[in-house]
Amino acid sequence: MYYYSTSNRNLRVSLREAVVQGLAPDNGLFMPEHIPALPKSFVDSLSKLSFQEIGFEVANNIIGDDIPSTELKRIVDHTIQFDAPLVAIEENIFSLELFHGPTLAFKDFGARFLSGLLGYFAQQQSREITILVATSGDTGSAVANGFFNVPGTKVIVLYPSGKVSEIQEKQFTTLGGNITALEIDGTFDDCQRLVKEAFMDEGLKKKLFLTSANSINIARLLPQSFYYFRAYAQLIPVTKPVVFSVPSGNFGNLTAGLFAKRMGLPIHKFIAATNSNDIVPQYLETKVFSPKPSIATISNAMDVGNPSNFARMLDIYDGNHQILSQDITGCRFSDQQTKEVMFDVFKNKHYLLDPHGAIGYLGLREYFKGNTNQTGIFLETAHPAKFKDVVQDAIGDVIAIPEKLQGFLTKKKTSIAMKNSFRALKEFLLG
Ligand SMILES: *Cc1c(COP(=O)(O)O)cnc(C)c1O
């Protein structure tokens, strides 16, 4: 299978190049040249398969020709070391809990798959791979932990100073070894731009073997389609149309859902649920895509003003707004609404939402408006304890911190402060 750039479909590369380059040289994002449908018998048999078996079939369908089957199986098994349980919140609303991995957020899936794949490609070459990653919180922790001590790799995490929670920060500033954290005096968008600039810089590319671990990397995206199938498997026998509500920032999760639908998973509708950074909901309503500087909210992993995977969403629909907006409905919610629903669901349904999952849940509530003819699944993208202060404030109660997180909190933070300047980054990387 070849991978083309969303900016130029004639620019085609192998899986290895797509994964190692991360971003296409023309600034586009890599896409598989086609997304084959899986047989209906596979979808019908989902409830009989383990999560790892599902993951293997889905991965094999897209990248089976590019990597030996035994390697792919090993990478998928390494990725899926924890489940994605579907938990009923009310009659027709379910939470797909994606936070049972080592850093308690869905990004563990993508990061572990990517580290497996890059580790495999690194064996075939002599140079060390430098992984540059911009984070608004969860990406940094997932990637740092996914690559920690992986031979032949070095990870540089760029994060906006003061704009990630303490727990998130501790997860990528306390590891040491092959992991370095750069604390940037700017926003997440600035960090993302610095990483993009680094990839466009000829001088850097000559000296370093650079690659990206952001959700622009196709290897991050592919494993995220596994859990849409896993969710569906837990719903069988399915009696009503299934709607997925995806709390979104860079729209990697939602794009992975579109891949799953293309592969034959019967998904009736997607809800693109955002906080006040509602660039995509606005596009769905007005046909105008208008990136803006990001606005800080309590669901900070979704504070994205220029969603990078939008190019892939458009590509899947050949830029056809009409068909795209039949499959995807947008909505946005304020911090106030987010806090209120966290309180309400905790009090009345005895379920603890994190601020991101809360927006997914709100999306379903608004879409259904009390109607129960459909089944809704929202992606619960992080464990509530990762956003302890916000959650405790919303519910007016104290929550327990899981052991996995406590382990990070007791360690000492080490980061390098840096101006929001590409020159400073370049000097550091070459230094
Ligand atoms: C990254 C993240 C999101 C946004 O996911 P995208 O794929 O960028 O849309 C939502 N919730 C949490 C907790 C995240 O870490």
The ligand as a Gaussian input file, in Angstrom:
#p B3LYP/6-31G(d) Opt

LIG

0 1
 C       -5.749000      14.565000      22.762000
 C       -6.989000      14.524000      23.562000
 C       -8.238000      14.814000      23.003000
 C       -8.372000      15.273000      21.574000
 O       -8.151000      14.234000      20.661000
 P       -7.895000      14.559000      19.118000
 O       -7.640000      13.234000      18.508000
 O       -6.726000      15.491000      19.049000
 O       -9.143000      15.199000      18.616000
 C       -9.361000      14.673000      23.777000
 N       -9.273000      14.297000      25.073000
 C       -8.098000      14.038000      25.662000
 C       -8.077000      13.667000      27.098000
 C       -6.924000      14.136000      24.930000
 O       -5.762000      13.882000      25.515000

